[in-house]
């Protein structure tokens, strides 16, 4: 495949935004090693970017289903793996070939909270392609640091009929972990897969300790 400078530039731009506007990306759970359909909640503008970053780090191919209206507004996203709702057969071929195909079963961006209904598209693509259907809980949240943190909790593969319950379980568990955690520390049990931008207090920590030592205020 020949080098496409436009696609390379778009990929660089997306990755830069993840690395400069987020504190980092953390993951937990059994990550599929090959082709799969990921079925995440869709409560943040960042959701597609976060999962694109995960596949980039793991060296996997990536597709994401978007509405035809969104693709009409941002057609350049096709260069980054976006497919329209009319491209289901292409999504099936990509999953069979080893890609992670992201399908938001809620159908559109929703307010934060429990999943609001599950559409059948993700299960149909997974069943037709013969690949796992994986519920993924996503949260991009501002905690104790200056910049938001992205967390992705991968559940075990399920049959289509169990997707709604499984996604609700993973999201409820992730929300509980966030509520009960130290806001200044990453969630226990999550792997930091991608670095991001440090907070001002982190950058000032070493000079602050040095000043305290020099002034005897330690």
Secondary structure as GFF3:
##gff-version 3
##sequence-region A 1 218
A	DSSP	alpha_helix	5	21	.	.	.	ID=ss1
A	DSSP	beta_strand	22	28	.	.	.	ID=ss2
A	DSSP	beta_strand	36	40	.	.	.	ID=ss3
A	DSSP	alpha_helix	47	58	.	.	.	ID=ss4
A	DSSP	beta_strand	62	66	.	.	.	ID=ss5
A	DSSP	alpha_helix	68	73	.	.	.	ID=ss6
A	DSSP	three_ten_helix	75	80	.	.	.	ID=ss7
A	DSSP	beta_strand	82	84	.	.	.	ID=ss8
A	DSSP	alpha_helix	88	96	.	.	.	ID=ss9
A	DSSP	beta_strand	100	102	.	.	.	ID=ss10
A	DSSP	alpha_helix	121	129	.	.	.	ID=ss11
A	DSSP	beta_strand	132	141	.	.	.	ID=ss12
A	DSSP	beta_strand	148	157	.	.	.	ID=ss13
A	DSSP	three_ten_helix	160	162	.	.	.	ID=ss14
A	DSSP	alpha_helix	163	180	.	.	.	ID=ss15
A	DSSP	beta_strand	191	195	.	.	.	ID=ss16
A	DSSP	alpha_helix	200	203	.	.	.	ID=ss17
A	DSSP	alpha_helix	205	215	.	.	.	ID=ss18
###
